[in-house]
Amino acid sequence: MMKYIIVLLIMWQAAPQLAGQQDLLMDMAMEHFGKPDPKSVWWLKDLKGNFDQTHEIRMVLATDNTSFKGAYEILSSKEKFYLDGNYDGEQIVLVESDSLGRTTGIIRGDMNEDILYAEWSDPKNTVQLPVYAAAGGISPYPCGNIGWAHYLSVKGPDSLKKISVVKYEDKVDLQLFYPASSFRHVMECLDDECRLLSHTPQNLEDQSQYQVDIDKNTLIGILDTKETLYQLKSIKSLYFDCSTYMDFDEKFSLVYPISASQKFNTWIVKEWVEKYGAARHHKRQQGNFSVSERLSHEEYGSFQLDFFNDKILSGLFTIQSSKYAQATEIPITYWFEKERTIALQDLFLPGIDAIAVIQDQVAMIKKMRQDNDEFATFSAADYQYITCNSSGLLCRTTFSTVYGQDTILLPVEDIRKYLRKNALPIW
């Protein structure tokens, strides 16, 4: 009897924030655990963590270090599952079951003290997701620590005036702005080692390497053995946040930028997160699903940032879904000073058909470059997703999981005669 009292004391210490209110997950886990053998010693572990480095969970496990019983909850949907398992001599194996007693998944992994490192799979092992949970912990890097963007002024020995640095997942995009020109370096960075993927203009002969330290506000340019130090000052910053949801049959996450502008953030949440997020997903009871539907659907909303400074943000939202063959794509251009989006037609003079001009220009470029790849069959009208950068308009085809996405740049000088005066402050 005394041993059971000790278990109860550990339970309440593990979740003090729930004192005075009903803890449904703890009640579910303890009911599933049942009455322990009075001669055995069981420990209760209250863990917090995530599935797929994205979807937050809470897990309550009772264990005698050999057998395990408990439950876990997906926090975004409040979906709960039972857990039963044991240590098989090599790893912990936890069988997941739903409210109907059906086996709906298996978790295999190791528990080091109060930290669980594991992998979840459906019963047929067609879907696998990493699982992390720790006592008293919170999910590290929700959505995988996506990235950020900084626009900075530069003080140094030459005419370099501004830079922008964008980190998105494992890609780093560095743009250098001089009074009459700009240069772009796109890199892939893994474990602090970066390799150059592309640079603009393509005939760039400058072999300089750059080291950016945002915390120290410094930029170091390295050419051969010569180093040039620049001092940086932040002008505007963005961070990438995410909205996530996961229940019995589906999981999704939406990435979006946020800034110091409250109006911009409110607009992003309204037009992106609320419109395409959890609000359009309706949770059903577990009994309305077959086991084969367990996490059978996935959606991911990403954001391609094409341009960012203190005046303009332009980029493309893309939602890919396992339910649909075609992606949903939404181009946006936002003017911070005016606190509003810019419609494509508003860039052009009255009476000018923006779409007709763009399609004519795209057709000429396709003819000059003599497409002979998978995009050769695409017409000019297929380049319908249009955003902006400092050089002009970026026109994209629909994203394809087979062919990818083709992009054509329309230089602003080629279409300037059709544009309003000062159509965009970056031109």
Secondary structure, DSSP 8 states (H G I E B T S, - for coil): -HHHHHHHHHHHHH-GGGTTS--HHHHHHHHHH-S--TTS--EEEEEEEEETTTEEEEEEEEESSSEEEEEEEETTTTEEEEEEEEE-SSSEEEEEE-TT--EEEEEEEEEETTEEEEEEE-TTS--EEEEEEEET---SSGGG--EEEEEEEEESSSS--EEEEEEETTEEEEEEE-SS-EEEEEEEEETTEEEEEEEESTT-----EEEEETTTTEEEEEETTEEEEEEEEEEEEEEEEEEEEE-SSEEEEEEEEE-S-HHHHHHHIIIIIIHHSGGG-----GGGS-GGGTT-EEEEEEEEEEEESSSEEEEEEEEEETT-SS-EEEEEEEETTTTEE--GGGGB-TT--HHHHHHHHHHHHHHHHT--STTTT--GGG--EEEEETTEEEEE---BTTTB--EEEEEHHHHGGGB-TTSSTT-
